[in-house]
Amino acid sequence: MLPPEFRDALLLQTSGTHEKAGAEAVSEAITEAGVFVLTTYDSCLVAFSWKDWTELEEKFMRIPNPSPRARAFRRLVIGGAEKQKADTHGRILLSPDHRAYAGLDREAVVLGLVDRFEIWNPAALRASMTPDNLEGVTEELAASGIDFSL
């Protein structure tokens, strides 16, 4: 079950983003309302708004001759994508392939990350945030222009 604030954010991200006019735009907005894409990456499931997903697909299509690594990455991310829409209770159905990829059984952690969210196996999430994995991250962020000194 998705937390209400995540469902609301998905609805907000899809409303008012159409350049078409009239009934066609209203129909398309209703069709896309709350639709998102869930895909495989980094040992978890990553959710993108429909708008962000289509922009990502367009970027992948512009790569003229991808390397074998880029093709493998495309297979993982694009090939692992599934269109989702929460039911009236905020529930989504995770496919067996997605559950297996993320190692999801009975428990899951839904983690909000500004413009997307991730669904993790709790143990895998804890393992991903060990001090060894986080070593040097403040320097990496600073090199990207993000000052995160506490």
Beta strands, then each sheet from edge to edge (+ up, - down):
strand 1: 35-41
strand 2: 44-49
strand 3: 82-85
strand 4: 109-112
strand 5: 116-120
sheet 1: 3+ 1- 2+ 5- 4+
end
